Amino acid sequence: MASVPATLNLYGVLSESKRIVNAHSRHFLALSVLFLLPLAFSLIVYPTLEDALISTSRQKPTQTLLRSSNSYDLDFQTLILPLIYTIFVYIFSLFAVGSVSNSIHHGFYGRPVKLASAVKSLAYSFIPLVVTSIASGIAILLVCVCFGVFVMIVIQGIQFLGFEIDYNSSYSYGFFIIISVFITLLLINLSVNWSLAPVIVVIESKWGFEPLRRSAYLIKGMKLVSLSLMLMFNLIIGFFIWGGSSSSSSIAFDDGWDCAQFILHTVLSSTFVTMFMLNSLVSTAVLYMYCKALHGELAWEIAEEFSTEYVCLPFDDAKVPHVVYVSEP
């Protein structure tokens, strides 16, 4: 059996993530420049670009793309551009998840960590990641629909019993607030349970609903760590995106100094967002390894991989190595 490390906690995950990034800094820097930096840049610049296009379109005659029976005109900036932007963010997010997860897996077992192999692996993991993301979206939609149907049944049942519902009363507001809080907590719980699904798709070659079930199994005992990672990185990344986009949108671009200020804000914000996105992806992959160790799966995989009694885990160049002891029961 394998000894379970005492660092199976938030600090242990963050420490191991930092150690991994430092040990292969050039590799992860290259992946960040390829996939995360364009993503971070677009998240910061898009609101400013959208506002500029809308302001420009208001000064010119609107070009109608589609006219419905109710005479609604759909402008290019409000239809095509958001769709292109959403597809861009979606694709680059999957690229980043696939390449980083693949690199963590290969490096952990002492295999070569190369940029070419990480990019090449996307050819095998991209479609399964898309299918799994669609499956999770369908599952979330079904949960929301079922919950909405349940609420409607409750309301209809109350009215059937002869009670009159005043939707403007404080009781109705309180009821809907409770319902909103409940569904929010339910969605957060699903996000925590499925947080390892993208890594499972890449490493275990599963797709569809199977990675969701696998993730819910592995995350048991580490839900608090997963929730802490999600809240911490999402809040930090969201803060820098909000700060960068707000600063950019407030610049008037009247002279060269305004342009230089815009470039400086964008570069600094994009750099910080890229850095925290990378650490978020690495932490999730490390959490996956920790969850496997907690469930007693990791030690046997290491034993099969190396067939040795003592195994020094990678990512410890010029550092005190971690040792996992494997013995026959």
C-alpha positions as CSV (number, residue, x, y, z in Angstrom):
1,M,0.0,0.0,0.0
2,A,1.1,3.6,-0.3
3,S,1.6,6.2,2.4
4,V,-0.8,9.1,1.9
5,P,1.0,12.5,2.0
6,A,0.2,14.9,4.8
7,T,0.0,17.7,2.2
8,L,-3.3,16.6,0.7
9,N,-4.8,20.1,1.3
10,L,-5.0,23.5,-0.3
11,Y,-1.5,24.5,0.7
12,G,-0.1,21.2,-0.7
13,V,-1.8,21.6,-4.0
14,L,-0.6,25.2,-4.4
15,S,2.9,24.3,-3.3
16,E,3.2,21.4,-5.7
17,S,1.7,23.6,-8.5
18,K,4.3,26.2,-7.9
19,R,7.1,23.6,-7.9
20,I,5.9,22.2,-11.2
21,V,5.7,25.5,-13.0
22,N,9.2,26.5,-11.7
23,A,10.7,23.2,-12.8
24,H,9.4,23.5,-16.3
25,S,9.1,27.3,-16.5
26,R,10.0,27.7,-20.2
27,H,7.5,25.0,-21.3
28,F,4.6,26.5,-19.4
29,L,5.6,29.9,-20.6
30,A,5.3,28.8,-24.2
31,L,1.9,27.2,-23.5
32,S,0.8,30.4,-21.8
33,V,1.9,32.6,-24.8
34,L,0.2,30.2,-27.3
35,F,-3.2,29.7,-25.6
36,L,-3.7,31.7,-22.4
37,L,-2.3,35.1,-23.3
38,P,-4.6,35.5,-26.4
39,L,-7.5,34.4,-24.1
40,A,-6.6,36.8,-21.4
41,F,-6.1,39.6,-23.9
42,S,-9.5,39.1,-25.5
43,L,-11.3,39.0,-22.1
44,I,-9.9,42.4,-21.3
45,V,-10.1,44.1,-24.6
46,Y,-13.4,42.8,-25.9
47,P,-15.6,45.0,-23.7
48,T,-13.8,48.1,-24.9
49,L,-13.9,46.9,-28.5
50,E,-17.6,46.2,-28.2
51,D,-18.4,49.7,-26.8
52,A,-16.4,51.3,-29.6
53,L,-18.2,49.4,-32.3
54,I,-21.6,50.2,-30.8
55,S,-20.7,53.9,-30.5
56,T,-19.6,53.9,-34.1
57,S,-22.7,52.1,-35.3
58,R,-24.9,54.7,-33.6
59,Q,-23.3,57.4,-35.6
60,K,-24.0,55.7,-38.9
61,P,-27.1,54.2,-40.5
62,T,-27.6,50.7,-39.1
63,Q,-27.0,47.9,-41.6
64,T,-29.8,45.3,-41.2
65,L,-28.8,41.7,-41.3
66,L,-32.1,40.1,-40.5
67,R,-35.6,41.4,-40.2
68,S,-38.2,39.3,-38.3
69,S,-42.0,39.5,-38.6
70,N,-42.0,41.9,-35.7
71,S,-39.6,44.3,-37.5
72,Y,-36.7,43.8,-35.1
73,D,-33.3,44.6,-36.7
74,L,-30.3,42.6,-35.6
75,D,-27.1,44.6,-35.9
76,F,-23.8,42.9,-36.8
77,Q,-22.1,44.1,-33.6
78,T,-24.8,42.6,-31.4
79,L,-25.1,39.2,-33.2
80,I,-22.0,38.1,-35.2
81,L,-19.2,39.6,-33.1
82,P,-20.4,38.1,-29.7
83,L,-20.7,34.7,-31.4
84,I,-17.2,34.9,-32.9
85,Y,-15.8,36.0,-29.5
86,T,-17.6,33.2,-27.7
87,I,-16.3,30.5,-30.1
88,F,-12.8,32.0,-29.8
89,V,-12.8,31.9,-26.0
90,Y,-14.3,28.4,-26.0
91,I,-11.7,26.9,-28.3
92,F,-8.7,28.5,-26.7
93,S,-10.0,27.5,-23.2
94,L,-10.1,23.9,-24.4
95,F,-6.7,24.2,-26.0
96,A,-5.2,25.5,-22.7
97,V,-6.9,22.7,-20.6
98,G,-5.8,20.0,-23.0
99,S,-2.1,21.1,-23.3
100,V,-1.5,21.9,-19.7
101,S,-3.2,18.7,-18.4
102,N,-1.2,16.6,-20.8
103,S,2.1,18.3,-19.8
104,I,1.4,17.7,-16.1
105,H,0.6,14.0,-16.7
106,H,3.7,13.3,-18.7
107,G,6.0,15.3,-16.4
108,F,4.7,13.6,-13.3
109,Y,5.7,10.1,-14.6
110,G,9.1,11.4,-15.7
111,R,8.3,11.3,-19.4
112,P,9.7,14.1,-21.7
113,V,7.7,17.3,-21.5
114,K,7.9,18.9,-24.9
115,L,5.9,21.7,-26.5
116,A,5.4,19.8,-29.8
117,S,3.9,16.8,-28.0
118,A,1.6,18.9,-25.8
119,V,0.2,20.7,-28.9
120,K,0.0,17.5,-30.8
121,S,-2.1,15.9,-28.0
122,L,-4.8,18.4,-28.7
123,A,-5.7,16.5,-31.9
124,Y,-6.8,13.6,-29.6
125,S,-8.3,15.5,-26.7
126,F,-10.1,18.4,-28.3
127,I,-13.2,16.5,-29.6
128,P,-13.6,14.5,-26.3
129,L,-13.4,17.8,-24.4
130,V,-16.1,19.4,-26.6
131,V,-18.3,16.3,-26.2
132,T,-17.8,16.4,-22.4
133,S,-18.5,20.1,-22.1
134,I,-21.8,19.6,-24.1
135,A,-22.7,16.7,-21.8
136,S,-22.1,18.8,-18.7
137,G,-24.2,21.6,-20.3
138,I,-27.0,19.2,-21.0
139,A,-26.9,17.8,-17.5
140,I,-27.0,21.3,-16.0
141,L,-29.9,22.2,-18.3
142,L,-31.8,19.1,-17.2
143,V,-31.2,19.9,-13.5
144,C,-32.5,23.5,-14.0
145,V,-35.5,22.3,-16.0
146,C,-36.4,19.7,-13.4
147,F,-36.0,22.2,-10.6
148,G,-38.1,24.8,-12.5
149,V,-40.9,22.2,-13.1
150,F,-40.8,21.3,-9.4
151,V,-41.2,25.0,-8.4
152,M,-44.1,25.3,-10.8
153,I,-45.8,22.2,-9.4
154,V,-45.4,23.6,-5.9
155,I,-47.0,26.9,-7.0
156,Q,-49.8,25.2,-8.8
157,G,-50.4,22.9,-5.8
158,I,-50.7,26.0,-3.5
159,Q,-53.2,27.6,-5.9
160,F,-55.1,24.3,-6.2
161,L,-55.5,24.2,-2.4
162,G,-57.3,27.5,-2.6
163,F,-54.5,29.9,-1.5
164,E,-54.0,33.0,-3.5
165,I,-50.4,34.0,-4.3
166,D,-49.4,37.7,-4.3
167,Y,-46.2,37.8,-6.4
168,N,-45.5,41.4,-5.1
169,S,-45.6,40.5,-1.4
170,S,-42.5,40.1,0.8
171,Y,-43.3,36.4,1.2
172,S,-43.1,35.8,-2.5
173,Y,-39.8,37.7,-2.7
174,G,-38.4,35.7,0.1
175,F,-39.6,32.5,-1.5
176,F,-37.9,33.3,-4.8
177,I,-34.7,34.5,-3.0
178,I,-34.5,31.1,-1.2
179,I,-35.1,29.3,-4.5
180,S,-32.4,31.3,-6.2
181,V,-29.9,30.6,-3.4
182,F,-30.7,26.9,-3.5
183,I,-30.2,26.6,-7.2
184,T,-27.0,28.6,-7.0
185,L,-25.6,26.3,-4.3
186,L,-26.7,23.3,-6.4
187,L,-24.8,24.6,-9.4
188,I,-21.8,25.3,-7.3
189,N,-21.9,21.8,-6.0
190,L,-22.1,20.4,-9.5
191,S,-19.1,22.5,-10.6
192,V,-17.1,21.2,-7.6
193,N,-18.1,17.6,-8.4
194,W,-17.2,18.0,-12.0
195,S,-14.0,20.1,-11.6
196,L,-11.7,17.2,-12.5
197,A,-13.7,16.2,-15.6
198,P,-11.5,18.1,-18.2
199,V,-8.3,16.6,-16.7
200,I,-9.9,13.1,-16.7
201,V,-10.8,13.5,-20.4
202,V,-7.2,14.3,-21.3
203,I,-5.4,11.8,-19.1
204,E,-7.8,8.9,-18.9
205,S,-9.2,9.2,-22.5
206,K,-12.8,9.2,-21.3
207,W,-15.5,11.5,-22.7
208,G,-19.2,12.3,-22.4
209,F,-20.9,11.7,-19.1
210,E,-18.3,9.2,-17.8
211,P,-15.7,11.9,-16.9
212,L,-18.4,13.6,-14.8
213,R,-19.2,10.5,-12.9
214,R,-15.4,9.7,-12.5
215,S,-14.8,13.3,-11.2
216,A,-17.6,13.1,-8.7
217,Y,-16.0,9.9,-7.3
218,L,-12.5,11.2,-7.2
219,I,-13.3,14.5,-5.6
220,K,-14.8,12.9,-2.5
221,G,-12.8,14.0,0.5
222,M,-11.3,16.9,-1.4
223,K,-14.4,19.0,-2.2
224,L,-13.4,21.8,0.2
225,V,-10.0,22.1,-1.5
226,S,-11.6,22.1,-5.0
227,L,-14.1,24.8,-3.9
228,S,-11.3,26.9,-2.4
229,L,-9.3,26.7,-5.6
230,M,-12.3,27.6,-7.7
231,L,-13.3,30.6,-5.5
232,M,-9.8,31.9,-5.1
233,F,-8.7,31.8,-8.8
234,N,-12.1,32.9,-10.2
235,L,-12.2,35.9,-7.9
236,I,-8.6,36.9,-8.6
237,I,-9.0,36.4,-12.4
238,G,-12.4,38.2,-12.4
239,F,-10.9,41.1,-10.4
240,F,-8.0,41.6,-12.9
241,I,-10.4,41.3,-15.9
242,W,-12.8,43.8,-14.4
243,G,-10.0,46.2,-13.5
244,G,-8.3,45.9,-16.8
245,S,-11.5,46.3,-18.9
246,S,-12.8,49.2,-16.7
247,S,-9.5,51.1,-17.0
248,S,-9.4,50.6,-20.7
249,S,-13.0,51.7,-21.3
250,S,-12.5,54.9,-19.2
251,I,-9.6,56.1,-21.5
252,A,-10.6,58.8,-24.0
253,F,-7.9,58.1,-26.6
254,D,-7.5,61.8,-27.2
255,D,-3.7,61.8,-27.5
256,G,-0.7,59.6,-27.6
257,W,-0.5,59.4,-23.8
258,D,-4.0,57.9,-23.7
259,C,-2.9,55.2,-26.2
260,A,0.2,54.4,-24.2
261,Q,-1.9,54.2,-21.0
262,F,-4.3,51.8,-22.7
263,I,-1.4,49.6,-23.9
264,L,0.1,49.6,-20.4
265,H,-3.1,48.7,-18.7
266,T,-3.8,45.9,-21.2
267,V,-0.4,44.4,-21.0
268,L,-0.2,44.4,-17.2
269,S,-3.8,43.0,-16.8
270,S,-3.3,40.4,-19.5
271,T,0.0,39.3,-17.8
272,F,-1.6,38.8,-14.4
273,V,-4.7,37.1,-15.9
274,T,-2.5,34.7,-17.9
275,M,-0.4,33.9,-14.8
276,F,-3.4,33.1,-12.6
277,M,-5.1,31.1,-15.4
278,L,-2.0,28.9,-15.8
279,N,-1.8,28.3,-12.0
280,S,-5.5,27.5,-12.0
281,L,-5.1,24.8,-14.7
282,V,-2.0,23.4,-13.1
283,S,-3.6,23.3,-9.6
284,T,-6.6,21.4,-11.1
285,A,-4.3,18.8,-12.6
286,V,-2.3,18.5,-9.4
287,L,-5.6,18.2,-7.5
288,Y,-6.5,15.3,-9.8
289,M,-3.2,13.5,-8.8
290,Y,-3.8,14.2,-5.2
291,C,-7.4,12.8,-5.4
292,K,-6.0,9.6,-7.0
293,A,-3.5,9.3,-4.2
294,L,-6.3,9.8,-1.6
295,H,-8.2,6.9,-3.2
296,G,-5.2,4.7,-3.4
297,E,-4.8,4.7,-7.2
298,L,-1.7,6.7,-7.7
299,A,0.8,4.5,-5.9
300,W,-0.1,1.4,-8.0
301,E,0.1,3.4,-11.2
302,I,3.6,4.6,-10.2
303,A,4.6,1.1,-9.3
304,E,3.4,-0.2,-12.7
305,E,5.1,2.7,-14.5
306,F,8.5,2.4,-12.9
307,S,8.5,-1.1,-11.4
308,T,10.7,0.0,-8.5
309,E,10.4,0.0,-4.8
310,Y,11.2,3.7,-4.2
311,V,10.0,6.3,-6.7
312,C,11.2,9.9,-6.7
313,L,8.5,12.1,-8.2
314,P,9.5,14.6,-10.8
315,F,9.4,18.5,-10.7
316,D,12.1,18.5,-7.9
317,D,15.1,19.7,-9.8
318,A,17.6,21.0,-7.2
319,K,15.1,20.4,-4.5
320,V,14.5,17.8,-1.8
321,P,12.6,15.1,-3.7
322,H,9.2,13.7,-2.7
323,V,9.2,9.9,-2.2
324,V,6.3,7.6,-2.5
325,Y,6.8,4.2,-0.9
326,V,5.1,1.3,-2.4
327,S,5.1,-2.2,-0.8
328,E,3.2,-5.4,-1.3
329,P,0.4,-5.9,1.2
